[in-house]
Amino acid sequence: DHTTQPPLPQQPNAEAEAAAAAVAAGGNKQQQQHKVNEAELEAAAAAIEAEAEAAEDAAARRRAEEVERARMRSRAWTAHKSDDGQVYYYNTLTGESSWDKPEGFTG
């Protein structure tokens, strides 16, 4: 009875082991670089989002300030009657007076 046995596995030589280690190290280095790049991208995205939010907040503040200035301008006008009974309008901020009703007058 003569059966054939498979060949015994070869022992890796030092060169093969070094090559395998270099490939593994290169792969790890690439993975580490990928993680660094990913972290940098996430940090950049977070910074951009923060800048966008700050810009939106600043724009909202400017709009609110403009609305408040317009409100103050419209409230600055007061209505009065002249000696002959005609209504005129006086602006307490500018000292201007007008026979015409100012735009936005709520008095």
C-alpha positions in Angstrom: 0.0 0.0 0.0 1.7 3.0 -1.3 -0.2 6.3 -0.6 1.1 9.7 -1.7 1.4 12.2 1.0 1.2 15.9 0.4 4.4 17.8 0.5 5.4 19.4 3.8 4.9 23.1 3.9 8.1 25.1 3.3 9.5 27.2 6.0 9.5 30.9 5.0 12.9 32.3 4.6 14.1 35.5 6.1 13.7 37.4 2.9 10.0 36.4 2.5 9.3 37.3 6.2 10.9 40.7 5.7 8.9 41.3 2.5 5.7 40.3 4.3 6.5 42.6 7.2 7.2 45.5 4.9 3.8 45.0 3.1 2.0 44.8 6.4 3.8 47.9 7.7 3.0 49.8 4.5 -0.6 48.9 4.9 -0.7 50.1 8.4 1.0 53.3 7.4 -1.7 53.8 4.7 -4.4 53.1 7.2 -2.9 55.6 9.7 -2.6 58.2 6.9 -6.2 57.6 5.9 -7.3 58.1 9.5 -5.3 61.3 9.8 -6.8 62.6 6.5 -10.3 61.7 7.7 -9.7 63.5 11.0 -8.4 66.5 9.2 -11.4 66.6 6.9 -13.8 66.2 9.8 -12.1 69.1 11.6 -12.2 71.3 8.5 -15.9 70.4 8.0 -16.6 71.3 11.6 -14.7 74.6 11.2 -16.7 75.5 8.1 -20.0 74.7 9.8 -19.0 76.9 12.7 -18.1 79.7 10.4 -21.4 79.4 8.5 -23.3 79.4 11.8 -21.4 82.5 12.9 -22.1 84.2 9.6 -25.8 83.3 9.8 -25.9 84.6 13.4 -24.2 87.9 12.4 -26.6 88.3 9.4 -29.6 87.7 11.7 -28.2 90.3 14.2 -27.7 92.8 11.4 -31.3 92.2 10.2 -32.7 92.6 13.7 -30.7 95.8 14.2 -32.0 97.2 10.9 -35.6 96.3 11.9 -35.1 98.0 15.3 -33.6 101.1 13.6 -36.6 101.3 11.3 -38.9 100.9 14.2 -37.2 103.7 16.1 -37.3 105.9 13.0 -41.1 105.3 12.6 -41.7 106.0 16.3 -39.7 109.2 16.2 -42.5 110.8 14.3 -45.2 112.5 16.3 -48.4 114.1 15.1 -49.4 117.7 16.0 -51.9 120.4 15.0 -50.9 123.7 13.7 -52.7 126.9 14.9 -55.1 126.7 12.0 -55.9 123.0 12.8 -53.9 121.3 10.1 -52.1 118.1 11.1 -48.3 118.1 10.7 -45.7 115.6 11.7 -42.5 116.2 13.6 -39.5 113.8 13.9 -38.0 113.9 17.4 -34.7 112.4 16.2 -34.0 114.6 13.2 -36.0 117.8 14.0 -37.7 117.4 10.6 -41.3 118.4 10.2 -43.7 117.5 7.4 -47.3 118.0 6.3 -47.3 114.6 4.7 -47.8 111.5 6.9 -44.4 109.7 7.1 -44.1 106.2 5.8 -44.5 103.7 8.7 -46.1 106.3 11.0 -48.1 104.4 13.6 -48.8 107.3 16.0 
